């Protein structure tokens, strides 16, 4: 539970390189996520090139930090792997959460930048990477060593819990 509370959206990064072994652990964690019928409808693009990160920082109004994060992971839905129609966004959300939690456990900062369901954001990323039609951009995850610190998250609210009925 500690890692869940410790995970925060980090939007400022140092230039320190993320180790390849840590990136491997993060992607392995992503692929450990549950998925509908075990369809695992995800693909990932790892981006470290500065020019590409700068282009991706223009995906939406709140994506500017992508230019300074040392690593970006683009989470993609693969419609050709769908055996349970329309569950790919849920499955990709689980993979994305695993990325965030594993990054935190490794002492890295991260932030989830939303792409799906915005058509203009999906089209922009599809164009940059020349994605085939069956590959749908879902999210951009910025990863690196945080240049900011945030305290643990305390969001527990008993007024939002209902037992047996509304």
C-alpha positions as CSV (number, residue, x, y, z in Angstrom):
1,X,0.0,0.0,0.0
2,X,2.9,2.4,0.6
3,X,4.0,2.4,-3.0
4,X,0.4,3.3,-4.0
5,X,0.3,6.3,-1.6
6,X,3.9,7.3,-2.6
7,X,3.0,7.4,-6.4
8,X,2.5,11.0,-7.5
9,X,2.3,12.7,-10.8
10,X,5.8,14.2,-11.3
11,X,6.0,16.9,-14.0
12,X,9.6,18.1,-13.6
13,X,12.5,15.9,-14.3
14,X,16.3,16.0,-14.1
15,X,18.4,15.0,-17.1
16,X,19.7,11.9,-15.4
17,X,19.4,8.9,-17.7
18,X,17.1,6.0,-16.8
19,X,18.9,2.7,-16.7
20,X,18.0,0.1,-19.3
21,X,17.5,-2.5,-16.6
22,X,15.0,-0.3,-14.9
23,X,13.2,0.4,-18.1
24,X,13.0,-3.4,-18.6
25,X,11.4,-3.8,-15.2
26,X,8.9,-1.1,-15.9
27,X,7.8,-2.7,-19.2
28,X,7.7,-6.2,-17.6
29,X,5.4,-4.8,-14.9
30,X,3.2,-3.3,-17.6
31,X,2.8,-6.7,-19.2
32,X,1.9,-8.3,-15.8
33,X,-1.4,-6.3,-15.8
34,X,-4.7,-8.1,-15.9
35,X,-6.7,-8.0,-19.1
36,X,-10.1,-9.2,-20.2
37,X,-9.8,-12.8,-21.1
38,X,-6.0,-12.4,-20.9
39,X,-6.1,-10.8,-24.3
40,X,-3.1,-8.4,-23.4
41,X,-4.0,-5.9,-26.2
42,X,-1.1,-3.6,-25.6
43,X,2.0,-2.5,-27.4
44,X,4.6,0.0,-26.3
45,X,6.9,2.5,-28.0
46,X,9.9,3.7,-25.9
47,X,11.0,7.1,-26.9
48,X,14.3,8.7,-25.8
49,X,15.2,10.8,-28.8
50,X,15.0,14.5,-27.9
51,X,13.4,15.6,-31.2
52,X,10.6,13.0,-30.8
53,X,10.0,13.9,-27.2
54,X,9.7,17.5,-28.2
55,X,7.2,16.7,-30.9
56,X,5.2,14.5,-28.4
57,X,5.2,17.4,-25.9
58,X,2.8,19.1,-28.3
59,X,0.2,16.3,-28.2
60,X,-2.1,18.2,-26.0
61,X,-2.4,21.3,-23.7
62,X,-0.9,19.6,-20.7
63,X,1.9,17.5,-22.3
64,X,4.7,20.0,-22.3
65,X,6.8,18.0,-19.7
66,X,7.3,15.3,-22.3
67,X,10.1,17.3,-23.8
68,X,12.2,17.2,-20.6
69,X,11.4,13.6,-19.4
70,X,14.4,11.4,-20.3
71,X,12.0,8.5,-21.3
72,X,8.5,8.4,-22.7
73,X,6.5,5.2,-23.0
74,X,3.6,5.4,-25.4
75,X,1.0,2.8,-24.4
76,X,-0.9,1.6,-27.5
77,X,-4.0,-0.6,-27.9
78,X,-3.7,-3.4,-30.5
79,X,-7.1,-4.1,-31.9
80,X,-5.8,-7.2,-33.6
81,X,-5.2,-8.7,-30.2
82,X,-8.8,-8.0,-29.0
83,X,-10.8,-11.1,-28.1
84,X,-13.1,-9.1,-25.8
85,X,-14.3,-6.1,-27.9
86,X,-13.9,-2.6,-26.4
87,X,-12.0,-3.7,-23.3
88,X,-8.7,-2.6,-24.6
89,X,-8.8,0.8,-22.9
90,X,-9.5,-0.8,-19.6
91,X,-6.6,-3.3,-20.1
92,X,-4.3,-0.5,-21.2
93,X,-5.2,1.5,-18.1
94,X,-4.2,-1.5,-15.9
95,X,-0.8,-1.7,-17.8
96,X,-0.4,2.1,-17.4
97,X,-1.0,1.9,-13.7
98,X,1.6,-0.9,-13.4
99,X,4.1,1.3,-15.2
100,X,3.5,4.2,-12.8
101,X,3.8,2.0,-9.7
102,X,6.9,0.2,-10.9
103,X,8.6,3.5,-11.8
104,X,7.8,4.7,-8.2
105,X,9.2,1.5,-6.7
106,X,12.4,2.1,-8.6
107,X,12.8,5.7,-7.3
108,X,11.7,7.3,-10.5
109,X,9.1,9.9,-11.2
110,X,6.3,9.5,-13.7
111,X,3.2,11.1,-15.0
112,X,0.3,9.7,-17.1
113,X,-0.5,12.0,-20.1
114,X,-4.0,11.2,-21.5
115,X,-4.3,10.5,-25.2
116,X,-7.4,8.2,-25.6
117,X,-10.2,9.1,-26.2
118,X,-9.2,12.4,-27.8
119,X,-9.3,11.8,-31.6
120,X,-6.9,14.7,-32.4
121,X,-4.3,13.4,-29.9
122,X,-4.6,9.9,-31.3
123,X,-4.3,11.1,-34.9
124,X,-1.2,13.3,-33.9
125,X,0.7,10.3,-32.4
126,X,-0.4,8.0,-35.2
127,X,1.0,10.4,-37.7
128,X,4.3,10.8,-35.9
129,X,4.9,7.1,-35.7
130,X,3.1,6.0,-38.9
131,X,1.0,3.6,-36.9
132,X,-1.2,1.0,-38.7
133,X,-5.0,1.4,-38.3
134,X,-5.3,-1.4,-35.7
135,X,-2.8,0.3,-33.3
136,X,-4.5,3.0,-31.2
137,X,-2.5,5.5,-29.0
138,X,-3.8,5.3,-25.5
139,X,-1.4,7.3,-23.2
140,X,2.1,8.8,-23.0
141,X,4.0,8.1,-19.8
142,X,6.9,10.4,-18.8
143,X,9.5,8.7,-16.8
144,X,12.7,10.0,-15.2
145,X,14.3,11.2,-11.9
146,X,12.0,13.8,-10.4
147,X,13.2,17.4,-10.0
148,X,10.3,17.9,-7.6
149,X,9.0,16.0,-4.6
150,X,5.5,15.5,-3.4
151,X,4.2,14.0,-0.2
152,X,2.2,10.9,0.0
153,X,-1.3,11.0,-1.4
154,X,-4.2,10.9,1.1
155,X,-7.5,10.6,-0.8
156,X,-9.4,8.2,1.4
157,X,-12.9,9.4,1.8
158,X,-15.5,7.3,3.7
159,X,-18.4,9.4,2.3
160,X,-17.8,7.7,-1.0
161,X,-18.2,4.2,0.3
162,X,-21.6,2.5,0.3
163,X,-22.5,-0.9,1.8
164,X,-25.2,-3.1,0.4
165,X,-27.1,-0.2,-1.1
166,X,-26.7,3.4,-2.2
